[in-house]
Amino acid sequence: MKLFKNFLFFACVLASFSGYAQNKAAFAVHSHNDYLQPVPFWDAYSAGCASIEVDVILQEGELMVAHEKESIQASRTFESLYLKPIQQGVDLGLIKEFNFHLLVDIKTEAYSTLDLLVKQTQPYAAILYSPENPRGLKLIISGGRPKADDYVKYPSWIFFDYQSRELTAELPWEKIGMVSLSFPRFSVWNGKGRMVDSQRQQLQAFIDLVHSFDRPVRFWASPDGKTAWRAFHEMGIDYINTDRPAEANKYLRGLTKNVYANSNPQEVYTPGYAVDGKDVPVKQILLLIGDGNGLAQISSGMVANGGELTLTQLRTIGLVKTQAADDFTTDSASGATAMATGQKANNRALGLNASGDSIPNLPYFLSQKGFKTGLVTNDELTGATPAAFYAHHPERDAAVEIAGYLPASALNLVIGGGGKHFKKEKLSQAGFTLVSNMQELGEVKEPRVAHFASEGGMPSMEAGRGNFLSQAFLQASSYLGKGKSPFFLMLEAAKIDSGGHSNAPSTIVTELLDFDRAIAEAIRYADTHPGTLVLVTADHETGGVSIPQGDLERREVELAFHSDDHTGILVPLFAYGARSSAFAGVYDNTEIFHRLLKVIGK
């Protein structure tokens, strides 16, 4: 009774699973030595395993579950660990279909053990495979097996695991459930890096041979890790052997989401380098911030574009420390405030130092030196990164209060979303001309202008945002570049960060490539306006992203994630144009502010 109560408790837990185990996957995992899992059968079933291995030993008229006689425990029988739980799962409605089989590895004499197995399974005939019940449970016999000629003598639910490289049409294929061999017979690969081509070809040839007989294939003693699981999946191994079934299933399930292939490569702009790093006066400053854009994000975009980006053409590179005043891992408010003011801020605070005091920002300082200043973002203008360049508030999510700082700011131009947060009449009173589309910017002669691309947030590239960012750069640089005044423009690619938070490779790559198109326009502008300094950096990295695998020819990249939040690793800074060499090295994010003021005051 106690055992059944424990089973009911576990059944309730199992019922909370997403239901993956009830859906046929594009891959299949074999739970090797399943009986060694904490909860035999149920762990494998809840993980979605299609093949579940159980070793059995015939002892004193009972089928004991163990690898060798020394490890036999009286309570662990084939019936108690597998047949009864499966029957109870069916009775309770937890198992609605048999998209798995049991691979029974016989460790004792084949015929006598198999005779008892047949006898013990007969009372469960209602759930077992037969011509009348083609969706029933199959048992595939491995280890000790009868002669192949005797396969046909066994009941309909009994199949066999054929273990030979000699495959012919004369074999009793109707009773062969799968073909299995030892992996070391084909390769000594340890699962790291890449398999030697000759060994891979030999393995692939055998896989194809088994498939020519319309049967699945499995290899035991095979490498057991993510690189191996993916390689075996791509080679078409039907049952991927693992001692970590839950982890293997989770990883393989995620491949569809975590592997992104780019079908639309874009041209890369090659800089002219004529003034790159030269000691010439800085007349235009273009600060381009990819929110959440770490080195892995840049690398993913590069792979997805066939190995090159406009960004990766730049020669001057720095590494930036991103820690906040009150936390090792910064948020966008603190990170952007450090760049905008040259002082550390607490997380969530905009334009305030660690003591909570308002501090002047780059637009203010530069306006004192005769610079026009502007902001462009593909998200809301009250978002943390753009807001750090005009607002002074302790809470980054107080959108209405943050918007109230814009009229009194030193900014001449703003382009972005979030128009609903701003009081348009106050902006007009402060001298802002409001335009309904970016093309009108070319006709505006007034010293201040605002374009709200949306009343709320803005869509992602995947949702159809289009070429907004690079077009906004062209319009903003054209407007600010009128006349003889120097100018500063901060442009934010906000949604790379969204892809990191949601662990979405497709979002990261599409947003990164869109950012690179804007970068190309900035570099092209610098080449035609020799006094321009371009800085491309990030406020922080998001997602703890790494790249386990990729394919440059297919423009395909696999991303893995350590986090769904920001991380504290260094972010790169790329510099191009006038006095760009001042930004090489490793330094704190506050140094961006100080080095900018230094190069324009030189």
N, C-alpha and C positions, 0 to 999 in steps of 0.2 A: 504493500500500500504506500509506504514511504517513497519507494522508487517511482511509483506512478505519479505521486504528487510532485516529485522533483521534475518528472518529465513534463507535466502540465505547466509547471512554472517556466521551463525552458521553451515550451511550445508558445507560450504567450510572448516571450522575448523574440522568438523567431518570427512571429506574426508581424512584428514591427519592422522587419526588414523591408526594403523597397520593392521586393518582388523580383529582383533580378534573377534569382534562382529559377523562377518559373518562365524565363524568357530565353529562347535559344540565342546564343551569342555567336559572333562571327569567328570566334576562337573557342577552343575547348581545353580545359585544364584537367590534368590527372593528379589526384591527391595521392601522392606516393606514401605508402605506409600510413594510411589514414588512421589506423587504430592507435597510433602514437599521439594523435592530436588530443587536446584537453577533453573535448567532447566528440568522440568518434561518430562518424556519419553526419551529425548535425552541423559541425563546423564546416565540413566539406560542402554539404548541401546549401547552407546559408551563404557560403562564398560563391556558389554558382558552379561548382565542379561538375563536369560531365562524366568523369570517370573516377571511381572511388575504389582504392585498393585495400584489400584486407587479406592478411596472411592467416592461413588456418593450419592447425595441426590436429590429426586424429589421435585422440588419447582416451582410452577406456570408454569407447563408445560415444564420445562427444567431440564436436568440432570446436577446439579451443582457438582463440584469436591470439597469436603470438608469432614472433619471428623464429624463436627456438624454444625447446622444451624448458630450459632453465628460467624463462620469463613468463611461463604460464601462470595465470591467476584463475582460481576456480570460478569466479563470477563473470569472467570475460569470455563468453561463448559467442559463436557466430550468430546464433539466434537472438541472444540478449542484446548484443551491440548493434545488430543490423536488421535482421528480419522483423523483430518485434517493433523497434522504433519506426521502421518504414511503414509497417501496417498501421500503427497508431497514427502516424502522420497522415496517411490516407483517410483513416476514419475521422480524424479531426478536421479534415479539409485543408491541412497545411501543404500536403503534396497533392496537386491536382493533375499532374502529368509526370511521366518518367522521361525527363530529358537528361537522365544520367543512367549509368549502369554500374554494377559492382564487378570489379576485377578481382577474382578470388585466386590468390596465389597459394597453391597447395604445397605444403612443406613436407608432407609424408607420402607414402606410397599412393600412386595416382588412383588406381581402380577402386580400392577399398574406401579411400577418402571421398572419392567422387560418388560412390554408391550411397554413403551416408548423407552427403550434401543433397543428392536428389531426394532422398527420403525426407530430410528436414524441410525442404522447400515445398514439397507437394501440398501441405496444408495451406500454403499461401498462394495457391494456384490462381485465385481471383485477381491478384495484382501482378502476376507473372506474364511474360510475353508468350503469345501463341498466335497461330494464324487467325483465330477468332478475336484475339486481343492484341493487335499489332502495336499498341502503344504501351504495353505492359513492361515490367522490369526485366532486363536481361542480365544474366550472370555470364561473365566471360572468364573461362578457366585458364589460369596461367600457372607457372611453376611446374609441378608434377602433373603431366597430362597423359592420357592414353595415346595409343598410336593414331595417326591421322585417319586411318581406315575405319577406326571405331567411333569417330566423332558422330556419325549419323545415328548411332545407337542410343543417344541420349535425348532427353525430352526437349521440346521446342524452345524452352527458356534457357537452355544451356548452350553456350557458344564457346569458342576456344581462341586462345591467344597464340598465333602461329609465330614461331621463333626460328626462322631460317632465312638465309639470303637466296636460297633456291626456291623460286616461285614459278609454278607452272600451272597451266590451265587444268591439269588433271587433279589438282587438290580439291578437297571438299569445301569449296568456297562458301557454300550455303551455310556451313557451320563455323566458319572462321569469323569471329567478331572484330579482330584487329590483328595487325602484325607488329611485333615488338622485337627490338634487338638492343644490345648494349651500345651506347654511344661511342665508347672507346674503340669499338671495332672500325669506326669510320674516321675518328679525329681525336687528337689529344688536346683540343682547344679547351681552355679553362673558363670561357665565358667572358673574358675581358678583351676589349679591343675588337679585332676582326679575325674571323676564322681564316686560315690559309686557304687560298682559292682551290688548290687541288683537292683538299679534304672536303671543302664545301661542295665541290662539284660531285665528288663521290657520294656524299650524303644526299645531295639533291637527286642524283640518279636513282638511288634506292627509294626515296620518297615517291618519285614519279613512277617507278616500277610498281610499288604497292598500289598507288592510285589507279594504275592501268587495270587492276583487277577490282576496282571500285570498293576498296577497303581502306579503313583508316590506319595510320601508322603512329607508333610511339617508340621513344628511345629511353631506356633507363640508364642510370649512372651518368646523366647528362648535366652540364653546367646549370646552376640554379640561381639566376639573378636577372635583373631587368634587361641587360644587354642581350643575354641569351634568350630570354622569353620573347623579346621582339624579333630577334633573328630567326628563331624557330617558327614563330607565327608567320613571318614573311616567306619562309621557305615552304610553308604549307604543312608543317607537322600537325597532325590532327589533334593529338592529345599531348599537351606540353607537360612533361613530368616535373613535379615540384614537391618539396617538403614544406613550402610556404604558400598554400593554396589561396588564402585570403589576400595576401599581398600580391600574388601573381595575377589573380582575377581583377583586383583593383587597378593594377598597372595596365593590363591589357584592355580593360574596359575604357580606360582614360586615353588610349592612343588615338581614338577618333577625334577627341577634343584637343589633345595635347600636341598633335602633329598637324602642322599647317603647311599647305602647298600653295604657292603664289602663281596664279595663272596669268597674271598681267604685269610683267616686269616693266619698270620705268627707266627712262634714260637718266644717266648720271651726268651732271655738269662738271667739266674739268676746269678748275680754276686757272687763271692766267699767271698768278704768283708774282706779278710785276712789282707790287708794293708790299708783298707779304713779309712782315717782320721788319720792314724798313722804318727808320726813325724820321717819320714825316708827321706833321700835325694831324691830330684826330679831329675830324669835323662831323662825322656821323658815328654813332654807337648803336649797334644792333645786338641786343641781348636776347637770345633765343633760349627759352627754358622748356625742356621736355619734362613734364611732371611725372615723377616716378621712373625716369629714363636712365637705367643703369647700363653697364657695359654689355650685359647679356641681352638686354632689349635691343641695343644697337646691333649687336652681333646677329640677332634673329632676323632683323630687317635686312641686314647685309646678305645673309644666306638666302633669304626668300627673294632677294633681287639678283641672285646669281653670283654673289660674291663682292659686289661693290655698291657703295652709296656715295652721294655727293659728300656727305659728312666725312667719310673715310678717306677723302682726297686731301684733307687738311693735314698740315705737317706739324703744327704746334699743339701739343697736348699737355694738359695738367691733370692732376688728380685732386679732388676736393673733399675735405672732411666735412661732415654734415651734422654733427651733434648739436642738440639744442642746449639752452642754458640750464634747463631743469630735467633733461632726459637724454639718455644716450642716443635714442632713436628720435629723430626730428619728425614733425609733421610739416605740411606745406607752409603753414603760417609762419612758424619759426624759421624754417629754411629760407623762405623768400624774404622775410624780414632781415635776416642776416645779410643777404645779398643786397637788399635795397637800402640798408642803413649802416652796414659795417659794424653792427653790434649784435651780440647774442640775445635771443629772445626766448621766453618760455613757450612751450607748445601751446597752440591755440591762439596766441597773442599776435596781433598785427601792429607793426609800427611802434611797439613799446619795448623798452629794454627790460632786463631781468627784474628790475625794481618796479616795473609798471609805469615808468615815465614815458611820455611821448618823445619820440626822437625824429629829427628830420630825415628825409629820404633822398634818394638819387634825383628824382624829378625836381625836388626843391633846390638842392645844391646846383644842379645843372642849369636850372632856370635862372639862377643868380649869375651864371656865367654866360647867359645869352642863348642857351639851348632851348629849342622847342622839345616837348616831350610827349610821348604817346604810349598807349597800351593796346595790344591786340590779344584776344584769347578765343579759343573755340569752345569755351564754356561760359558760365556766368561771370560777369565782371565783378561781382561780389565774392567770387571764389578766392580762396586764400592766397594764391600766387599773385594775381593782379592786384588784389586789395592791399597787399603789403607795400605797394608802391604809391598808395595815396591815403590809406586809412590808419587810424590809431585807436585800436579797440581790443579789449582783452578776450573777446570770444569770436572766433572766426565764423561761426554759424549765425551770428546776429545780422542777417542780410540787410534788413531795412536800415538799421543803425549804421552799418558799414557804408551803404549807399549814400548816406547823408554827408559823408566826408568828401565826396567827389567835387561838389561845387567849389569848395574852398581850396582844392588841391592846386598844384602847379601844372597839372596836365593840360595839354592842348588838344589831345585826341584820344578817344576811346572807341574801340570796336569789339563787340562781343554780345553774349546773351544776358538774360536776367533783367530785361527792361522793367519788369513789374515792380522791382524793388526801388526804383528811382522816381523821385518826384520831378517830372519833366519841366514844370513851371519854374522850379528852383534852379534847374540846370540852365534854362533859358535866361533867367535873371542873372546867372553867373557868367553869361556870355557864350554859352554853348549853342551852336546851331545843330538842331536835330535833323538828320537825314534818314529817309526811309529805306534807301539802298546805297550800297557802297559806291556805285557809279556816280552818284551825286557829289561825292567828295571832290571830284575834279573841278566842280563849279563853285565850290565854297571858297570865299575870300576872307571870311571872318577868322579870327585867331584861335577859336575853339570850336570843336565839332565832336558830335557823338553819333554813333550808329549802333542801334540795338538790333542785332540779327534775330533775336527772339525775345519773347516776354519771359520765358522760363529758361530751362536748360537747352542745350543744343544736341542734336543727334550725333551718334558716332558715324564713322565712315561706313560701317556695315549697315547702318540704318539709313544711309543715303545723304550724308552731309555734303558730299561732293568736294569741290576744290576751294572751299571757303578760305582755308588758312593762307594758302599762297596768294589768292586774290586779295585777301585783306592786307597782306604784307605789301603788295604792289600799290594798292590804293593809299595805304597809310604812309609809305615811304615817299610816294609822289606828293601827297598833301604836305607832309612835314618838310619835304625838300624844296618847297617853293621859296624863292628869295635866297638871301645869302646867309641866313641863320643856320648854325649847326643844329643837329637834333639827336635825340635819344629815343629809341623805340624798343620796348620790351614786348616780345611775342611769346605767348605760351601755347604749347601743344598739351592740352590738359588731360586727354583721355588715354594716353599711354598708361597713366596711373590707374585708370579704371580697369584696364585689362589685367594689371598686376593684382589688384584687389579681388577681381573675380576669377583669377587664375585662367584667363582666356587667351591662349596664344593668338587666335585670329584677330582679336581686338588689339593686342600689343603690336602685331606685325602691320596691320592695316593702318593703325594710327602712327606708327613709326615711319612708314613709307610716306604717309601724308606730310608728316613733319619734315622729312627729307626733301620733299618738293618745295616747301617753304624755305628750307635751308639753301637749296639751289638758287632760289630767287635772291636771297640775301647775299650769297657769294657773287652772283652775277652783278648785283648792284654794287658790291664793293669793287669789282673789277672795272666798272665804268665810272666809279666815283672814288678816286685813289685815296682820299682821306678817311675812308671808312674802316672801322674796326668791328669785326664780327666775333661774338662769343656765343658758343653753343654749349649749354650745360644742363644740369638737373638740380632740383631742390633736394632729392633723395632718390633711392631705389625702392621699388615696390614689388613685393612678391617673392623675394629671395630666389630669383630666376636663375636657372642653369640650362645648358643645352647639351643633353646626353648624346644626341645624334642629329645629323642633317645630311642633305644631299644637294650640292650646288647645282648640278645639272638639272635636277627636277625642281630646284628652288623650293625645297622642302626642309622644314626644320621642326625638331621635336623640343618642346620646352618642358621643364620640370619645375616645380614650385616648392619652396621650403616654408612659405608663409602666405597669408592673404593680407598682410599689412606691410608697412614700411620696414626697411632694414637699415642698419647703421653702417653699411659698407661705403667705401669711397665711390664717388661718381666722377666720370670724366668731364673735362672741360676742353673743348676744341676752340682754338683761336685762329683768326685769319685777318690779314690786312695790316693797316697802319699800327705799328708798335705792338703787334700781336705777341712777339717773343716775351713780353713782360708777364705773360700768363702761363708760362711753362713751369713745371715743378709740382710739388705737393704742398698744399696750404689749406687753411681753414676757409669756409664759405664766406666769412666776413671780409677776407682779403680781396674778394672780387670787387667790392665797393671801393676799398682803399687803393687798389691798383688802377681802377678806372679813373679815379680822381687824379692819381699821380700821372697817368699817361696823357690826360688832357691838359694838365697844368704844366707839363714839361716845357 
